C-alpha cells in the first residue's frame, strides 16, 4: 500500500496567509498541519508516502521533506485557474497500488491504522465518514447514504435536503483495481476536482464502504476553522490558546 497527501490547492479563502505559505504547512498546535497527517500515515502499513503540490509551493514542501521519507510531486500548476484538481492530481502522480489518500488540510483524531484494518476486512474501497448530527450543517458537505452493512449506496455534494448527516471526509482507501478507474472517470469528462466526486461515481460501479469514526474532525477551509483546529492541537500539546491565528 502507498499513501498520497493532497496538497496542490491554493486555499484562496485563507488569503493573505496562503499567498506565501501553503495551507498544509501553516502551523497548527505549533507544528505544520501536514505533520499531524504524516504521524497517522506512519502508523499504517504504507511503504511509501507521496505528496503532490503545485509549482508555486513545491520548493517549500521540498524543504519540509528534507528530514522525512516523503516524495514530493510538483504538478506544474501555478494558480487556482490552471489547477489539476484533486482527482487530476491522483492521476498525475500515477501510483499503481492500493492507495491511502488524505487531503493535507484534513485533521482528525481517529487512527489511520484502525481505518486500514476496517478496509482490509472488506472487499472494496472505503471513505471515512463523520456524522455531523445536523441537517443544516450537512448541506455544506458531501453526504453519504449507506445500507445495513455500511456499503455506500448514495453520495451527493452539498444537498439542499440532505438524506442523512453522514459527511464524507477527504480520507480514502482505494483498491488498486479501483484506483485504475480514475483514468476512465476523467476520460468520461467528469469533474477533476473535489475528491468525493470520484466516490460518487465509483460506488455505482464497485463496492465502496463507509468507515464511521468519532472524535474531532476539522476540514480547514476558512479562518474560523483554522483557529479552532489550532487551539484544539495547542490544548493537546499543553500550549496556551489564542483568540486570533498567527503563523508565528
N, C-alpha and C positions, 0 to 999 in steps of 0.2 A: 504494500500500500504506500502511496505517495500522499503528501499534503501540499495544498496550494492556498496561500493567503492572497486575497484580492485587495490590491492597494493602488489601483490605477485611476481612481476617480479624482475629481478636482475640488470637491467639498465646497461648492460655491456658497452654501448657506452659512459657512463659518468664516467667510472673509471678513476682515482682512487677515485674520490669523493664518489662514491657509494660502495666502499669497506667497509666503516664504517658507512655510513649514507644511509638509504633507500631514493630513489629518492623523494618519496612523502613527506618526512619530510625535504627536503632541503628548506631553506628559499627563498621565492620569495616575493619581496616587504616587507621584514622584518618579514614575517610570514611563518610557514611551508606551503608548497604548498597545502597540503590537507585541510588546514583551509579554503581556499577560496572556495573549493568544498563543504565543510560542511556548510558554510554560505548559499550557494544556496539550498542545500537539506533542510535546516531548514525552508525555505520559502514554501515548498511543504506540502502535507498532509501526508507524510510518518510518520508512528507512531513508526517505529524502524529504526535505522541506524546500518548497519553492515559493517565491513571492513575485507577483507581477505588478509593475508600476509603470509610470509614464516617463517620457523623456525629460520633463521638467524636474522631476524629483528622483530620477534614477541614481544620481551621484549621492544624494542624501541616504538612500537605502543601502548603497554600496558601503558607505562609511559605517552605517549602523550594523551591517552584517560582517564587518571585518573580523570580529571575535566570535562569530556564530556559524554554525553549519547550515547556512541558508543560501540557496542560489537565487540571485536577483535576475529578473527578466524585464527588459525595457521594451514596452510595446510600441515605442516610436511616436506616440501621440503627444501633442503639445497644448491642447486646450479642451474645454468641455465640448466644443463643437466637433472635433475630429476624433473623440474617444472611441474605442472599440466596443465598449460596454462589457459588463461582467462576463456574459456568455461568450462574446467575441474574444475576451482575454483568455478564457479557458481553452478555446480553440488555438489561440496564438501560442500558448505555452506548449501545447501538443503532447501532454503526458499520456502514455498508453498503459494504464494500470488501474486498479481500484484507487479511488481518489477521495480524500477528505478535503472539502473546500470550505474555507472560512473567510467571511468578509473581515477586513482588517479594522473595521470600526464597530465590531460586534462583541461586546463584553458580557460575560455570563459567569455564573457560579458553578455550573454543573461540570462533571468530569467528562472530558472527551474520550477517555479510556472506557468509561461505562457506556457511552454512546456507541463506541466501536463494538463493544460486547453485544449490545442490543442488535446492532446491524448484522453481525455475524450469525446471529440466531435466526435470521430471516433470509428468505430468498428474494432479494430485491435491493433497491436503493432506499435511502432514508432522508428525511428532512426533520430537523429539530423544531419542535413547536412549543409555544408558550401560551397558556391560557390567560389572556389579559382580563377576562372576567367582566367585561363591559362592552356592550354592543356599539355604543357611541365611539369608544376608543378603537374598537375593531375596524371601524371604517377607514382607519389610517394605514392598515396593513394588508398583506396578502393573507387571506383566510382559508383555512383548510377544513374540509369535511372528511371524516373517516368512518369506516364500518366497525363492526364489533371487534375485529382483530387489529384495529388501528391502521388498516390499509387506506391510503388516500383514495377517495372516490370523488372529490371535488376540490377545486382550487380557484379562487377569484381574487384579483387585485383590487383593494380599496373599494369594497362593495357598498352601495348605498343602503342595502338591507342585509347585513351580514348573517349568513345561515348559522354560524357558530361564533365563538370567541377564541377559537384556536388560531393563533398567529404563527405564520411560518417565519422562522428566523433564518438568517443567512449563514447557516451551517449545514452542509450536505455531505452525505456519504454515497458515492456512486460506484456501482459495479463497473468493471472495465467495459463490458459489452454495452452498458447504458451510456457510459461516457463517450463511446464511439459514435453514438447517435447525435451528438452535438453538431457534427458536420451536416447531417441530414436536416436537423432543425433549422440551421442557419440557411442552408441552400433553399429551403422552402420559403424563405423570406420572413421568418418570424423575428420578433424584436431581439436585438443582440444585448440589450441592457436589462437590468433587474433580473437577478439570477432565479427568482421564483417563477419567472415566465417559463423557464425550461422544465421545472417540476410540473407546472400546469399542463404542459404538452406531454411530458414523459408518462405521467400516471395513467393517461388514456391508452398507452401502448405497452407499458411494462409495470410490474408491481413496484410501488413506492410506499414506504411505511412512515408513519409519524412517530417520532421519539418525543414523548412528553417529558418536560423537565420542570423542576421547581426552583425556587431561589430568585435571585435578582438577574435581570437581563436589561442591557442598555444597547439600543441601536442609536449610536451617537450621530445625529443628523443636524442638530442645531445647538445654539449656545446653552440653552437651559439643560438639555440632556448631557452636555459636556460637563457642566458644573456638578450635576447630580452624580455622574459617574466618577468624577474626580474626588468628590467628597466621600463617596462610598469606598473607594480604594484607599483614600487617606485614612479613614477610620480603621480599615483593615490593617494598615501599617503603623497605627498609632500617631499619625500626623494630625496637626490641627486643621479643622475645616476652614473653608474660605467662602465668602459671600459672592465673590467675583472670580472668574477664572483668569489665570495668568500662566503662560508657559514657563515662567521663571520660578 
